């Protein structure tokens, strides 16, 4: 019997009286409910037309035309389930391909001779159906490790018991394979996509073609990184220091374009661990000469899960850790078969790993005695091997953050001039031998060996305005301030110099800075004082050094300075930078410029002055059309340009918050001045999740966005844009600004080459035909002059245009925005608002780095009840710097 509880008044909460009867003369009226209107999702806009401005130029691009003969065929998608004989699922990486290959070899007739395209995990594709919708197979593999040359003897483990245990994975293993029908994908969908009719089917069909390329590379023994493939060829390796190699390979993917289906091939580089002796790698990685100087805790973290080959057996294992003690001290129990106890069991002998290998295995060890052993066993059942017998195998990715030196070395050694890159790409296509790939043949796919020819245009160079009413045209995307004054120079009156133990002639530096400033029109008074760091503070932690310096500044300055020039001892990545910037911008509201005065000349000082002038509210140069004003779109109606970017933590730092920045143009009709708003958000989140707080001016909007992949375009239009509109409505319910939304992509693989010329394409080169999207509104722009290597164009996607801008006007505006970057005297590769957003996010990121470094590993905030790591908030900037271009 159900029960109920009375409420506080003694009435039963759950007791309901029957409804009153309806009188006979009353006819009930049916209630009509109007369903809530469902918001129609916005999709990226279609192209309205092509641009025509600028002289035409013939260009080659690294897209190769693809023909698909089998348009009436179908891809059949099957789900793959792999398990061991006892039913446990197979989760080992790399095993899947070996198992499926064995299925293909063993059961070819049962599979009607069909070729597979297997993604290495749970999806398998064929051209045409398999004989049945569900197939089950059993296969046996003799060796399921990734080592192809494993020796069967296993004589490299410390004792007989462990030797048996280690050998067990290399004995035959039985696998059950279940292949079940999942979907049917018409190849016609590819042709539909080329006509602008994209669908799930067309995306799946293209995915199958890309999976075929990955499988083709896997069969050649390549390392696969998404759609990039890397061969084990030392000719492709370049040492960048720290035990890390740059490994050159190739990106290869199919693209739908206006000109049809194309194969986009480009040079790609990944980072790998230097193969060879483990000890040599550790010495290089930690930059020490002697093994005795190695930090073994750091080594343990770095080596975990890396694969090694062990001498003399040539067997391959995965590192699980290091021994707690050195090889000469680490004990284990060795069973003595020749010695039996009373029960007839082999007696055990406690012996060191070193003693076992030297005296029982007769393997000479030269330097392992005073090093930990490599552990290839499990935590509770370790298997130790002396370090000098272990060598790292090739093609293992290095995923940690690079040092400044390593990054510079990688860039330097990865550069290729246009003609060299073209030659390398032609050879790559030829050596890939896609014509021999059975699955591509089944699809009727044929690939041209010729670079696609496209028609580009060179947009006119915008005219710039500097001081004294002077106008000029940059040449080849570059200019200088020789014999020129800044268009709006600041005046520096209350300032001081802070020296963190750099060795330089400060009086001479100040004198030269004032002189260079006068030449550019910036009046600079002599500094109030020079604050030298005291000797006793030099070895203090960075935060303490900054605090001590500020105590001295406060004790001597009569009031807050307009500006502080900070001299740092390290040119790059000074650990003082973050605490210093935070102290100035967040706590005191002081504009500051840091410099490392190693090689100071007039050019260097001029570049420093450009940054100082922009931070203090001046303008270095501006577009002549800003003054007229005759900027396309912008000059006709009050307009605000927003630039957005998200900065993520370094590779391997999955718990470091991402930092989102939005900058907005100020003082319409100018497009050269900006202010920034910066927030932290969840790690690695590319979408900006708190845009509602960001908009504060009543104008029409132009939104430029960086770093978004094509799969996220709908989120930009239906989530981010919604938040901006919500912010506008919060300010004024009747405000309905029009929006244009543009995404800038740098992370793509399309390159351009001038036919018959060793030079890069000229600055201002725009392409909006043939290799662009079949339907959507996109274009490529090389606004900058590529002086080194091959120019990387920026791929602009116009997702929304409520304003109604012509292709020519939009391309001219984007081109013009590449010439208003106040830090530089060159056109830049991506529009200035996006660069400023990136700078603002990166600079505020130094606050986070400094905070991480100042905390212990146990005080990183813990985990919330829902399992999400709480995101620490950035300190608020003081109002006077908040409105400045502090990020310059």
N, C-alpha and C positions, 0 to 999 in steps of 0.2 A: 504494500500500500504506500502510495506517495504521501509525503508529509509536507507541511509548509510552516514557516516561522512567522509569528506575528511581528508587526513593526512596533515602534515605541508607543503608539497610541492604542495598541491592542488589536488593530485591524490586520487582517491577513493580507500580506503583500501580493500573494499569487492568486487570491480568490477573485474571479471575475463574474459579474452579474450577466445574465443573458441580455441581448439587445432588445429594446422595446419593439413591439410589432408595428409594421408599416400600415397606416390607415388604408382602407380599400380604395378610396378615391384619389390616392396620391400615386403618380407614376414616377418611379425613380429615374433620375437623369444620369446618364453615363458620364463619369468624370473624364475629361480629356487632358491627358498629360502631354505637355510639349517636351520631347526629349532634348536634353542638353546638346547644344551644337558642338560637334566634335571638331577640334581645330585641325584644319587641313595642313598636313606636313609640307614644308617648303622643300623643294628639290633644287639642285644647281641649275641655273638658267641655261637656255640654249643660246648659241651664238647668233647674233643678229646681222653680222656682216664682217668683212675683213677690212683692215686698215689699208691706206694707200699712200700715206705721207712718206717722203724720203726716197732717195735714189735706190734702185733695185740692185741686189748683189746675189751672185750665184754661190750657193753654199752646199757642202757635203755634210751629211750627218751619219752617226753610227747606228742607224736603223737599216736593216736589211729586209727587203721585200719578201713576204711569205705567201705562197699559194697553197690553198687547201683544196685538194681534188675531190675528197670523199665528203661532199657537202650533204648528201642524203643519208649518211651513216649515223650511228648512235654510239656514244660512249655508255657503257654499262658500269655502274658504280656498285661495288660489293664491300660489305663490312668484313673485316678480318679479325678473328679471335684466335689468339695463340695461348696455349697452355702446356704445362709439363704433363707427363704421364699420369701424375697423381691429381691433376685438376688445378694445380696452382697456376695463376696467370703469369705469363712471361713479361717481365718488366725491364729486362736488360737492354740497354741501348745498343743498337747495331745488330742484335741477334735476329730481329725480325727480317731483315733483308736476306740473311743467310738461310733462314728457314723457308721463306717464300721462294728463293732461288732453287732450293732443294725440291720443293713441291713442284716447281715448273719443270725441273729435270726429270723427276721420278714419275710424274703422272701426266706426261705430255699428251698421251692419247686420250686419257679421261677428260682432259681439258680441251679437247678438240683442236689441239695445236695452237691455242690462243696465246698471244703474247700479253704480258702484264705491264701496267704502269702502277708501281707500288710506292706509297708515300713514306714507307719505313715505319708506319705506326698502325693505323686501323682502317685505312682506305686502300682499295685496289680497283683499278679501272681496266676495262678491256674494250676493244672495238668490236661491237657485236656481242651477243650473249654467250655465256658459258652453257654447257649442256643442261645444267639444272640450276634452280634458284638457290639451292642449299647444297653445299658439298663439304664432306669431311675427309680429311687425310691424316695419315700418321707418317712422320718422317724421322729419320735418325741422323744426327750430326755427330761426327767424331770429335770436333773441336769447336766450342762455341765462344772462344775468346776472340778478340779483335786481332790477335797476333797470327799472321799467316805462316810464320816460320818457327813455330814453337817446337822445341825439342821434346820428345816423349819421355826422356829419362827422369826429369824432375829433380836431379841431384843438386839442389841449391838451397834446401831448407834445413834448419838446424837439427832435426831428428827424424827418425824413421816414421813416427806417427804423423808428424806434420807433413812429411814428404808424401805419405799416402793421401792425406787430406788435400794437399795442394794438387796432387795429380788427378784427383777425382773429377774436377770440372773438365779435364781434357780427355776423359774417357767418353764413350758414346753416350748421347743423351737423346731421349725420345720426346718428340713434340706432337701435340695434337693441333691441327689447323682446321678452323671452321670458316668457310667462305659463304656469306649470305647476301642475296640480292638486296640492294638498298634503293637504287634509283636508275632512271634511264634519261640520258642527256642528249638531245639532238645536236648534231654538229652544225645544223643549219643556224643554231643560235649565234654562232660566231659571225656568220654573214649578217644576221639581224643586227648585232652590235655594231658592225661596220656601217650600217645604215642609220645608226643612232638609236636603235631599239634595244637598249640594254635590259637584261633580266637576270634572275638568279641562274637560269640555264646558261646564259652567255658567260657569266662570271665563273661558273663551275667548269664549263668547257675550256676556258682559258687556263683555269687552275690545273686541269688535266694535262694540258700541253706543257705547262711549267713543271709539273711533277715528272713528266717524261724527261725533261732536261736534267732534273736533279738525279733521277735514277741513272741516266746515261753517265753523269759525272761520278756517281757512287761506284758504278761498275769499273771505272778507271782508277779507283782508289783515292778519289779526291776527298778533301775535307769540305763539307757542305756548310755554308753559312747563309741561310735563307736561299736566295737565288744566285749566290756567288760561290764559285768552285775553285779550290786551291790544290794544286798537285804537289806531290812530295819531290820537288826538284830544287836542289840547292842553288841553281842558277836564279831562282825566283826569290831567294832569301836575301835580306839585307839587315845587318846588325845595327840596332839603334841604341845599344848599351843596356846595361842592367840585366843581361841574360835574356833579352827579348829580341825577337826578329820580326821585321816586317816581311810578310809573305805576299807576293804578288799573285793574283789570280784573275778570274774574269766573272763579271756579272752577265747573266744571260736570261732574258725574259721576253715573253710575247706581249705586244702592245697593239690595241686597236687604234687606228689613226684615220684621218681623212683620206689618206692614200691607200688604205687597206690594212691588212694584218702585217705587222713587221716584227722582226727579231731585233731587240735592242741589246747590243753587246758592248761592254765597257770594261776597262781595266779596274780592278778592285783590289784593295789591300786589307789584310787582317793581321792581327798580332798573334804570334805563336811563341811558345817556350823554346829556347835554344836547345836542340837535341844534343845528347852526349852525356858525359859523366855528371851525376847529380851534384857532386861537390863543386865542379867547375861552374855550374849554373848558379849555385848558392853564393859562391865568391863574387861572381859578376853582379848578381842581383843586389847583394848588400854592399857592394863596392868595398870589399876588404881583401887583403892579400893572404892572410893566414886563416886556416880553418878554426884556429883557437879564438879568433875575433868574431866568429859568427854568432848571431842571435838565434839560438835553436828554437825558441818559441815562435819567432817570426817565420823561421824555416818550416816548422811543422804546419803552420796555417797555410803557407804557400804551396807545400808539396801535397797536401791532402787531395786524394782522388786523381792525381796525375798517374800516368802509366809509365812503367819502367820495363826494360829488358835486363835480365840478370845473367851475369857471366858465371860459369862457362856454359850453362845449359841453353842460353838464348831464349829462355821462357819469359813470358810477359805477365806482369801482375799490375794491380792497382794499389797505390800507396794508401794505407789507412791511417798511418801515423808514424811517430818515432818512438824508440824505446826511452824509458825514463832515465836509464843509466847509459854510460858509455859502453862501447862494445866489449872492452876488457873487463867490465864489471857486471854486465847484464847476464844474470843466471837463467837457465832453464833446465828442465829435467830430461835427460837423455836415457832412453831405454837401452840396456846392455843385453843384447840377445844371448851373448856368450855366457852371461852370468845369470843363473836362475836362483830364486829364493826357495824356501821350503815347500811352497805350494806349486813350484814349477813355473812361476811367472818370471818374466824378465825383470831384473833389478834396474832401478833408476839411479842415475848419477847426476848430481847437481854440477853443472859445468857452465863456464861462460861462453858466450857466442864466439868470442875471439878464439878461445882455446879449441872449440869444436871445429871451426873452419881451418885453423892452422894445423892442429895436431890430428884430427880425425879425418878431415877431408883433404889434407895436404895442399891447401890453397894458400899461397903466400899473400899476406896482407901488409901493405907498406905504411898506410896512414890511418886505418880505420879504428885503431885501438882507442884513441881519445875522441871518438865521435859517437853520437847515438847511432843505433841501427835503424834501418828502414823496416817498418812493420807492414807486412802485406796480409796479415791475418785479421781476425776479428778482435774487438776489445777484450773479450774474456778468453780468447784462444789466440794469442799473438803468434806470429811467425816472423822471426827476425833475420834480416840479411845485412851483412856489413855494407856500409855505404859505397865503398870503392868498387863493389861488384855490380853496382846499379847504374844504368844509363837511361836517361829520359828518351822516350821514343818521339819521333817527329810528328808534326802537324797537331800539336796540342795547343788549343787557344789560350792566350794570356788575357785575362779579363779584368785585371786590376787597373787602377788609374795610372797614367803615364806621368813621369816627371816633366818639367818644362824642357829640360835638355832632350829627353826622349821624343817629346812631341816635335820639337824643332828638327831633330835628326830625321824623324819619319817623313815630315813634310819635304825636307831637303832631298831625301833619297827617293821619294815617290814621284817627283816631278818628271813630266815628260813633255817635250815640245810637241806641237800638233802633228808634224810629219812622223815623228817617232811613234806617237800613239796610234796613228792610222796604220802604220806598218805592223805594230804589235797586234792590233785588232784583226787585221786581215789574216795574219798567221794563226791567231786564236780560232777564228771561224774555220779555217782550213783544217787545223789539227783536231778540232772538236769532232769532225767527221760525222755530223748529224745525218748525212745522207745514208749512213749505214745503220742508223737506229731503227730497229724493227717496228716499234710502235709508231714512230713518225711516218714510216713507209705505209703502215696500215691506215693511217689517216690521210694518206695522199699528200703529205706536207713536203713541199720543196722550198729551199731557201736560196735566195740570190746571193752571190758573192760580192755584189757591188754596193758601195755606200749609196744611200738614197740622196738624190739631188733635190734641194728645195730652194725656193726663192725667198730671200730675205730682203729687208729694207734697212737703210741706215738713217735713223731719226736725226733731225738737225740738232746740233749742240746748243743747249740753252745759253743765253747771254747772262753773265754775272755782273753784279754791281759791287764795287768796293768803295773805299773812302774818297772824299773830294769829288764826288759825283762821277767817278771814272767807271766806264763799262768795258768789258772785254769778253772774248770768246775763248774758253779753254781749248787747248790743242791736244788731240788724242786723249781726251778725258782727264787731262791734268792741267794744273796751273800753279803759280807760286805768288808770294807776296813781296818779291823783290821790287823795291822802289814803289810799293803800294801801301796805303793805309787801310785799316779795317773800316768796314762800313759804319759800324756803331761801336767805337772803342769805349771800354769802361774806364773809370778813374779809380786808382788804388791809392788810398790815403792812410788807413789804419791797418797796418799789417806787420807781421814778424816772421822770422825764420826759426825753424826748429831743426836741430841737427842731432839725429840719432847715431852718433859715433861714425859718421862718414869722414873719410880723409879728403878734404878738398879746401881750396882757398875760398872761403865763404865771401870775403870782401870783394874778391874779383868776380865771383859768381853774381853777387847782388849788383855790382857795377854794370856788368854785361847785360843783366836782365833789364835794368832800368834803361840802358842805352837802346837795346832792341825794342823795348816797349815804346820809347819815344819815336823810333823809326816807323812803328806801326800805328802811331796815334794814341797809344795808351800812356796816360800820365801816371807815373809811379813815384810816390814820395819815398824817401829813404825809410827803411824798416825801423819800427820802434825799438826793436832789440833782436839779438841773435841768442837763442837758448841752446846751449850746449849740454848734452847729456853728461851727467857726472860719472866718473870712472866706476864708482862703487855700484852703479845701477846697471852697468852693461851686461852683467851675467844674470840679471833678474828675469823672471818670466815676462813675456811680451806685455801682458795686461798691467803688471806692476810697473814696467818701464814707462808705459803711457800715462798711468796714474801719477807717477812721480814727476813726469815732465809737465803735466797739467797743473800740479800743485805749484810748481815754480812759475809757470805762465801766469796763473791767477794772482800770485803774490806780487808780481812785478808790473803787469799791465794795468792801466787805470780803468779800463773797461773792455767789453768784448771787441776783439779785432774784427775788421771786415773780412780778413783773409789770412790764412796761415800757410806758409810754404814749408813743407816737411821734406827733409833730406833723409833718405833711407839707405842703409848699407848694402842691401841686395837689390839688384836690378829687377828680378822677377820673384814673385811669390814670397815676399818678405812676411814673416809671421807677425810683424808689427802693423801691417796694413789694415787688417780687419778691426782690431781694437782701436787704432787711431781714427779710422773713418767713423766708427760708431760713436766714439767720444765726441767728435766734432759735430757730426750731422744730427745725432739723436739727442745728445745731452746738452750741447751748447749752441747748436744752430750756427756753426761757423763753417764757411766755405773753405775748403782746403785742397791743395794740390800737392801730390807726392812726386818726388823724382829721385832717381839714383844717379848722382852726378859723376859718372865714370868717364864719358867722352862728351864733353860739352863744347859746342860751337854755336855759331849764330843760327844755323838751321834748326838745331835741337832746341834752342831757347825760343825760337819763333813758334815751333810746334807746341811747346809748353804754354806759351802766351795765348795761343789759340784756345786751349782748354780753359785757362784761367779767365779769359775774356768772356767765353760762353757761360761759365759758371756764375760770373758776377753780373750777368744780365746783358752783356754786349752781344753784338752780332759781328762775325768775321767777314762774311760775304752773304749776298742774297741774290735771288733770281731777279733780273731786271723786270720781269713780268709781275713780281710781287708789288712793285711800286706803281706800276702803270694804272690800275692793276688789270692784267689780262690773262690770268691763269685759267686754263680750261676748267670748266665746271665751278671751281672754287670762287672765282671773282664775281659770279653772277648772283649768288645767294649766300648768306652767312653759312659757313661750312666748318665743321670740325673734323680733323683727321685723327683717327685713333690707330695706334700701332700696338700690337700685342705679341708677347712672347713668354714662353715658360722655360726656365732654366732648371735642369735636373742635377742631382748629385752625380759624382763620378761613377764610372762603371764599378760594379761590386758593392756600391753603397746603397743597398735597397731600402734602408730605413731613414735616409736623409731626406727631409722635406723638399719638395720642388718649390720653386719661387716663381710666381706669376707677376708680370709687370704689364701695365697699360700706360702708354703715353698719349697725351692729347695735344694737338696744336693750339697755340694761343695767339691772341691779338689778330683775329681775322681782319683783312684778307691775307695775312702772312702765313707761310707754310714752313718757316725756318725756325720758329720758337716752339718749345714743348715743355710740358711738365709731366711728372711720372707719379703713378700710384703703384705700390708694390705690396704683395701679400704672400704668405706661405700657404701651401696646400699639400695634399697627400702625395707621397713620393711617386715619381714617374707618371703622374697624371698630366696628360697633355692638354686636356680641356681646362679652361679657366673656370673655377667653380664659385667665384664670389664677385661676378661682374656687377651685380646690383648696386654695389657701393661706389661705382667708379665714375659715373657721368655727372657733370655738374654745370654744363653750359647749354643754353637753349639755341641749338642750331641744327642744321642738317648734318647727317653723319656720313663719314666714309670710314669703313673699318678695314684695316690691313692686318693680316694674321700670318704668323710664321710657324713652321714646324708641324703642320697638320697633314696627315696622310689622307689619300683620297677616300678611304673608308670612313673618315671622320667628318667629311664635309656636311653631312646631314645634321650632325650634332652642332656644328658651328651655326648653321642656319636655324635650327629648332630649339637649341638650348642656350648657347651664348648670346645670340641676337635677341632672343626673348628676354634675357636678363637686362640687356642694355635698354630695350624698349620699356621694361618694367621700371627701370631707374628714371627714364624720361617721364613716365606717367606719375611717378612719385613726386617729381618736381612740379609738374603741371599736368593735370588730367587732360587738358585740351591740346597738349603738345603732340603733334604727329609728324616727327621728322621723317624724311625719306632717307633710305640707306643704300649704300653700295658696299658690298662685302667682297674683299679680294684676299685670297690666300697666296702667300709666296712660299714656294718650295725650292730649297737648295739641294735636298737629299734625293737626287734622282740621277739617272745615268745617261742622259742625252748630252752629247757634245757636238760642237760645230767646227768645221774646218773650211778654210778658203781653198778652193780648187787651184792647184798649181802654185800655191804660195806657202812659204815656211812660217808665215805670221799667223797670229790669232785673228779672229774676225774683228773688225773695227768697233770701238765703243759706240753704243747706240743701235747695234744690230738687233732687229726684232723679227720674229718669225711667228706667223699665226695661221699657217696653212700646212697641208700635206701630212706632217708628223704630229699635228695637234689632234685633240679629241674629235671623233667623228661628229659629235653633236654639241658638247658643252663649250662654254666661252673661255678659252685659255690661250695664252701666248707665251713665248720664250723671249727674254730680253737679256742681252749682254750690254749693260750700261757702262761697264768699266773696261779699262784697257788691261788685257791680260799680259803682264810683262814677263811672268815666269810660268813655265808649264803651259797647260792647255786651259783656256778660259772655261769656267763652269757657268752656264747661263742660269738665270733664275726663272723658274716656271711659275707664272702667275695664273691663277684660276679665278675668274670673275664669277662668284657664286650667285650674286644677287645685284640687280641694278634697278632700283625704284626711281632713280633720278632721270634715266634715259640718256645715257652718255654714248656718243659715237665711239667706234673702235679707235679712230685716230685721236680723239680728245683724251680718251682713257689712257692710251699708250703714251701720249705726250705728258700727261700728268705724272704717271709712274716714272717715266724717264726723268722728268724735272726733279722729282723727289729723291733721285739718286745724286743730285748736285747740291743739296742743302745740308749735308752732314758737316757740322761746325768743327769737328776735330781734324778734318782731312782737307787736303788740297787736291783731291782726286775724286772723280765720280766713283761711287761705291756700287758693289754688286747687288745689294738689296736696298730697297727704299729706306731713307733715314729714319722714319718713325719706328720701323721694326728693329733697326740697329740700336736706336735709343732704348727701346723696351728691353732688348737683350743686355745692353750695358747696365741699365738700372737693376735688372734681375741679378746679373752677375755681381755687381758691386754690393748689393744688399746680401748676396750669398756669402760674401766674405765675413759678414756679421755671424752667420750661422757656423761657418768653419771655425771661427775664433771661439764660439761658444762650445762647439764639440770638443775642441782641443783643451778647453779649460775645465771640462767635466771628466769625472772618472767614468769608466765603462759601465759601472753599476748604476749610474744616475741619469740614464737617458730617458727617463719619463715613464717607463713601464708600459703595460698594454691595458687598454680600456676593457670594459666588461664584454663588449661586442667583438673583441679581438683586434680592433684597429689601433695602430700606434697613434697616440695623440700628436697633433702637429703644433710645435711651438710657434708662437706668434713673433713676428719681427718687431723690434722697438719702433715706436712712431718717430718720424723725423720732426724736427722743430719747424714751425710754420714758415720761417724766413728762408730755410733751405728747401722746404717742400715745394715751393713754387719756382725754384731755380732749376737750371739744368745741371744739378749736382753730379749727374752721372757721366758728364763729358770727360 
